[in-house]
Amino acid sequence: MKQTIMTTRRLLRMTGAALLVVSCIALFTSVRTQAAAPPPQNPQSGSVGLEGTISSPPPTRGATISNPVSGRSFTTLPVTVNGTCPQGVMVKLFSNNIFVGSVKCDNGSYSLQIDLFSGQNELIARVYDDLDQAGPDSNTVVVNFTDASIGAFDSRVSLTSPYAKKGANPGDTLSWPIIISGGSGPYALSVDWGDGKAVTLKSIPFSGTVDVDHVYDSAGIYRVVVKVSDSKGSTAYLQLIGVGNGAVGATSTKTKDNGAAATTVTQTKYSIIPSLVAIPLILSSFWLGRKYELQSLRKRIEASNSSQYS
């Protein structure tokens, strides 16, 4: 009789344990769900947008000018300047303290083509970080340029810009001011934006500031080359850095309502409702198992007592 009761208890315990395992599996299976988050609608009513930068010290190491060397004379343009630089910075070139070109440092070195002024040119390379903080100046290189096509009373055309680097979101219009000075109008202006699209061409009647526009289709850093020629054949060059904002290789989809980029994001969400349902199931499994065990034991004892006194 005792052996039968012990066997019954063991079976009931095994049944309760099995119910517990099944309930736990159901709990953890139902908790984790996958859902696609809809793209946010911006601007949102009552929301506040904040933008900030993390301060950091300016670059401590500057660039160097390896080529050309001091003392060289040139009669043709453009002139290629190259040297070393800290990785990740922007290198700006100045001639006689006037900005003449910029390029991104790539693998510790840079190379770009610049224009020169007639006569003596003092070249300096200066590095800038992403916060536009300047580092130390490079060595100074002094070169000379003689333009045989320019008479004694003529001035060469030249190019510069308030921006060494400028960017816009892919699909949006990037507008860049270019300053033309010297020479004789009208001017023929061309801009190669570095992304393989057609070169921008403009006819400019007078010197001064002119805006050139472009749309980048994808994120990236692009080499922008601006050229201008005046009515007497004098030419000038300016190399700049164009930026398509965003991670390189990322794609954006413009929406028709507000132009925001729509990106589908898959997130893992955890629901509390299945948990609340599963907990009572676990408790009820133990209660039912325990009640069935007591009832079975009571019946066994009553049956044993009946047979003993009969």
N, C-alpha and C positions, 0 to 999 in steps of 0.2 A: 504493500500500500504506500509506504514512504517513498519507494523507488518511483512509483507512478506519479506521486505528487511532485517529486524533484524533476522528473522528466517534463511534466506539464509546466512547471515554473521556467525550466530552461527554454522550452519552446516559446513561452510567452515573452521571455526576455529577448530572444532572437527576433521575434516578430516586432517588438517595440523598437529594437535597434535598426531593423530593416526599414521600418516606417520613418525613423529619424534620418537615416541616410537618404532615403528618397525625398523627404521634405527639404533637406539641405541642398540636394542637387537642384530641386525645383526652384529654391530660393535664389541660388547664385546664377542659375541659367536665366531666370526672368529679370534679375536686377540690371544686367548690362544690356543696353540697347544702343543701336546705331541710328543716328539722325543727321540729316543734312541741314546745316544752319543756313537760313535764307540770307542773302546779302543785305547789309545794313542800309537803311535809307537815311542819307545825309543831305542837308543838315536836319537834325532832329529837333522837334519843338521843345524848348526849355533846356536844351543841352548847352554845354559850355566847352569849347575847344581850347586845348592848351598845347603849346609847342615850346620845347626848350632844348638846350644843348648842355652837354656835360663839359665843364671847363677842364682844360688840361694845359700844361706848360707848352710854350711855343717850341718849334724845332731847335735843337741845340747844335746840330751839324748842318752846315750849308752845302751848296753845290760848288763845283769847280768848273772852270772853262778850260778844256784841254785843247780845243781847236776852234778858231784860229789862235795863233800865238801873237803876242805883241810885236808891232813893227811891220806887219804885213800890209800891203796895199792892194786894193781891188779896183777893177774897172767895169765889172759886170755884177749884176744882182740876179737872184738873191744869194746870200752868203749862208753857208751851213755852219751852225754852232753846235758843238757837242761837248759832253763832259760827264762827270759823275754826280750823283745826288742820293739823298736818303730815300729809301723805298716808300712809296705811297704819297709823296708830297707833289705839289704843283710847282713847276719851275717857271718863273717869269724872267724874261730878258729885257734889259734896259740899255738904251744907247743914249748917252748924254742925259741920263736921268729921265728919258721918255720911254714909255712902254712900247716895245716893238715885237712882242710875241710871247706865247706861253705853250707849255706842253706838260703832260703828266709823266712823272718819273716812272720808268719801267725797268724792273730788275736792276736797280742801282745806277742807271745811266739815262741820258736824255739826248735827243738830237732834234733840231728844228731849223727851219730856214727863216732868216730875218732880212729886213731892209736896212740900208745904211743911209746916213745923211752925207751930203757932199762935204768933203774935208775930213777932219779928225772925228773919230767915234770912240768913246770910252764905254766898253761893254762890261756889264755886271749881271750876274745871274743871282736871283734871290728866290728862296724856297718859301712856300706857304702850306700850312696844314689845312684840314677840312674846316677849321674855324676861321680861316683867313688870317692866321697869325704868322708873321714873318719870322724867318730864321736868319742866321748870319749871312752877310753878303759873301759872294765868291771873290776870288782874285780878280783884279781889274785888268782887262786886255784892251790895249789901244791899237786901233787899226785906222787906215785911211781909205777913202773912196773918192775916185775921180771919175766923173761922168763927162766923157768927151762930147756927148750930144747936147749938153746944156751950155748956153752962152753965158757971158759974164753977167748979164742983167736978168737972166731967167732963174726960176727956182724949180726944184724938182718936186713932183707930187709925192705926198707921203700919206700913210694910213696909221691910225691908232684907234683905240676904243676904250671906253670907261670900264669894260669888262674883259678880263682875261679868260674867264670861264662863265658859262651861262647854261641853264638847263630848263626843261619843261617836262611835264608828264607825257608819255607816249600818246599820240593822238591829239595833243594840244599844240597850239601855235607858239613857237619860240620866236620872239622879236628881239633883234640885236642891233643896237646903234653903232654905226661905223662913222668915224670922223675922217673926212678927206680935206687935206690942206695942201697949199702950193699948187704948182702946175698951172695949166690953162684949160678951162672948160670948153666944150662938154667932156664928161668923163664916162668911160666904159667900165662898169663894175661887175665882177664875177665872184661868186661864192660857191666853193665846193664844200658841202656839209659833211663829207666823209662817210656817208651811209649808202652810197651807190646810186642815189637819186640824181635827177638831172640838176646840172649846175644852175644856180640862180643868176640871171643876167639883168642888169639895169643900166639905163642911160641916165646920167646925172648932169643937169645943165650947169650947176654951180657947186663950188666947194662948200663944205659944211658937214652937218650930221645927217646921215641917211639911215633909215631903219630897214633891215633885211629880215624876212620872215621865213620860217621853215617848220615842218612837222616831222618829228621822228616817230617811226612806227613801233620801235621797240627800245627797251632800256639798254644803255651802254654809254661808253665814253668815245667820242668821235673827234678826229682831227679835222678842224675847219681851216680852210685856206682861202683868204680874201686877196683878190688882185684888182688893181685899178690902173688904167692907162688914160693919159690926158690927150688932148688934141694934137700935141707935138710928139707923141710917142714915148713920153716919159712914163715909167711904170713904177709901181710900189707893191709890196707884199706884206701880209700880216697873217700869222698863224695863231689860232685860238683853240680852246677846248670846248666842244659842244657836249652836252649831257642829256641823255634820255633818262629821266628819273626812274628809280626802281632797281630791283635786283637784276643783274645781267642774265638774260635767258628767260626771264619771266614774261608772260603774255598778259595783256589786259584787254578787256572787252568794254567798250564805251556803251553806256546806256543812253536812251533817247531823252530821258527826263532831265537829269541833272549832270550828265557827263561823268558820273563817278564810275570807277572801275568796279565791275561786278565779279566777285570771286566766290565760287562755291566751296565751302569748307565743311569737311566731314568731322563731326565731333562725337565723342562718346558721352552719353548722358546716363545718369543713374537715377532710377525712379524709386521713390520710397513706398509707393503703393503696393507693388508685389511683396516687399518686405513685410508690410503690415498684414498682408493676407497670409503670408507663409508662417509667421510667428504663431498665430492661433492654431494653425494646422499641426505644428510641432507639439504644442502643449496638449491639444486634444488627443493626439496620438498616444502620448504617455498616459493620459487620464483614462482613455478607453482600454488601453492594454492593462493598466493596473486594475481597473474595475472588473475586467473579464477574468483576470487572474484570481481576484478575491472570490468572485462568484463560483469559479470552478473549484477552488479549494473548499469553500463552504459546502458545495454539493458533495464533494468527495468525502468530507468529514461526516456529513449527515448520513450518507449511504453507508459509511463504515459503522457508525453507531447503530443504525437500524439492523444491519446484519449481525452486529455483536449481541444485541438484546433480543433478537428474534428467536 
